[in-house]
Amino acid sequence: MSGAVLIEPKQLQATMETEPMVVIDTRDPGAYDAGHIPGAVNLRDIFTYLATSDHDGLETMQHKFAEAFGAAGLSGKETAVVYEQAMNTGFGQSCRGYFILQYLGYPKVKVLHGGYQAWVADGLPTSTDATEPTPAAFPKASEPGAVMVDKHEMLAAVNDPSVVKLDVRDVDEWIATSSSPYGPDFCPRKGRIPGARWLEWYRLMKPGADGAVFKASAEVLAEYQTVGIVPSSTVYVYCFKGARASNTFLALKEAGVKDVKIYFGSWNEWSRDPALPIEEGFPAIAA
């Protein structure tokens, strides 16, 4: 898959010379210091920030990232290009940056396909010099992008068969032997949102010559048809904190599924509210 959002390493290098761009590295500072795309700005909070989906939580997130992206140099004129180490090693963190920028209404966003690993494999230049960006006034959207659902909307969707609730977490989280990627008991409850369908986020990728890459759009759609998703479906995606869900969001949108949103609070939020229902263990199989 190589659509409107994904950009290949050599394409990025060429475009950096002709168009205004801000390249954002989502890896931890140690990895950034060891080598990064020349001119890239390190913004680890894209991955580490834990959001809640109540009004105050979303408003706080909007302010935080508008400030962070402005400090990185995004004014609305530049294309934001987000990358991680590899598409299958950072839990979708570059795609999480893409999703946050979509939510904030930023007009031009790309994700480096294959990540830093693909950039290096193509023999492209790297740097260990820290970038000092020129701060800019991040453009304020009139309202957030229509890509987010909160926990109340997700709860309402539990009993709405017209909405596909899609869990893309790892298998141990899906069957409730672990509560998170950070350890079995990181959250107070294990399980899944009732009625959710499951397709592990790794299924959207395959080995490429330079590391993991997204499958072609037809292949992505074939994967999702196995859980009843077609281009006309309404899909609410969740994982633990929105990163793997963002990887899935990008893949579905690129493959032509138009009505896709993320429950960004995901299991980290849902599991901490005892009033919200959960399912545990292996799902029942219809007779």
Beta strands, then each sheet from edge to edge (+ up, - down):
strand 1: 6-7
strand 2: 21-25
strand 3: 41-42
strand 4: 79-83
strand 5: 109-112
strand 6: 148-149
strand 7: 163-167
strand 8: 197-198
strand 9: 205-208
strand 10: 211-214
strand 11: 234-238
strand 12: 259-263
sheet 1: 1+ 5+ 4+ 2+ 3+
sheet 2: 6+ 12+ 11+ 7+ 8+
sheet 3: 9+ 10-
end
